[in-house]
Amino acid sequence: MILTILFGLIGFGIMVFFHELGHFVVAKRAGIEVDTFSLGWGKKLFGFDHRGTNYRISLVPFGGYCKFRGEIPTDDESKPAAGTFYAAPPWKRIIVSAAGPLANILFAVVVLTIIWWAGFNIHSDGNYIVLASDYSLDSISSSSPATRAGLSTGDRIVAIDGQPVEKFQDILELVATAPNQSLNFVIDREDRQLSLTITPELDLQTGAGRIGVYAWRDPVVAEVAGDSAGAIAGLMAGDRITAANGEQVAHTISLYQILSTRPENVELVLLRDGNELIRKLVLSYDENGVPDLGLSFRVSVFRTDKMNILAALARGAMETGRTLGLTVKGIGLLFQGVNFRQSVAGPLRITYYVGSVAASGFKRGFSEGIVSFFRFLCSLSIILFLMNLLPIPALDGGQIVLFLVEIARRKPVKPRLVAGIQTIGFSFLIVLALVITFSDVLFFLGR
């Protein structure tokens, strides 16, 4: 948990640093003095002065700020002093305000370009599916989109709407981004190729589309956790589970279905090096019905090819654009009855997610940890870009709107009006931050 928090704070700090660096560099180029450049909020922990700017690390590690000289307008009708924010023409202030979000986009494109150029591993199940309605592990009904369309357990999905499908992650991405949209699925079934039209339904908990399928994962053990029921019974990496309590196990979903009745004693039939073995386990279950099996199962590893820098730049830009499009769709879904608490995360939960992704990646090796960490950061950085450009007072987007009004009117907006608008914006953001933080706390409490 300590490493998870550490990775999360580092990741959050990187995103904020590049955002504020964008503001800082462009402000300096525009002749605007920067009084403070801070990572974090609140009381200064330590810092130093250099060329008129105080660089500091502050107490609260979530966020940061870049304080421009004279950024708070006053009713003084005299001409603003040279080097202050409002001494710059409005078009320069627009560029400075937009520079932070644009730095986040640039960060994502550059980092993703490097990752695609070097090549990386993707851990995912293949493109064979298990029909969720064949089992009773969650609330998916027997009338799910996949069931109605005629999908069957064991089908191999090879394309969705003309996009080739190689792994289950491809299926998730294409389906999740198209709730209530008809998609053409091309599947292989017993050496026959079929074409089906499926319309993913909107999951109000997550805001994603879903059709009601699981990944087919062979029940081959990858790791056995120490002191777990699996370890005590003598299971080993490489064991294939073929039966549990007399019922055939074809894939991991069928195993979980057998365990969903919470049997205390489980007899597993295994294949190890071509020999059939029997192992007896004594299981206990947590409040959610999850057994202390202690087993993880193998997933496939897909390696992307190394690319030349131009091809990598194109892929980096495409991935950035796709994530940006998903974020826009996600914001729209918030107004369609999607569960706000499940779909919106604050700094606490974001830090946890960043740390969890990084820690999980580093378990598979240093290079995989670095790639997982930075790919996730890129996604969050793109979201930060879009959120900061929303036309909400006190955000960069709200500032830009005010400066555009100033250009249209050909005279400054009255300082008192600007101050009032900013106060409303800050009040809204504070309330929103409290609501989201409360939601984050409930998330960690499991409620």
ABEGO torsion letter per residue (X at the ends): XAAAAAAAAAAAAAAAAAAAAAAAAAAAAAGBBBABBBBEBEBBABBBBBGGBBBBBBABABEEBBBBBGABBBABABBBBBGBAAABBAAAAAAAAAAAAAAAAAAAAAAAAAAAAAEBBBBBBBABBBBAAABAABABBAABAAAAAGBBBGBBBABBGGBBBABAAAAAAAAAABBGBBBBBBBBBGGBBBBBBBBBBBBAAAGBBBAGBBBBBBBBBABBBBGBAAAAAGBBBGBBBABBGGBBBABAAAAAAAAAAGBABBBBBBBBGGBBBBBBBBBBBBAAGBBAAGBBBBBBBBBBBBBBAAAAAAAAAAAAAAAAAAAAAAAAAAAAGBBAAAABBBAAAAAAAAAAAAAAAAAAEAAAAAAAAAAAAAAAAAAAAAAAABBBBGBAAAAAAAAAAAAAAGBBBBAAAAAAAAAAAAAAAAAAAAAAAAAAAAAAAGX
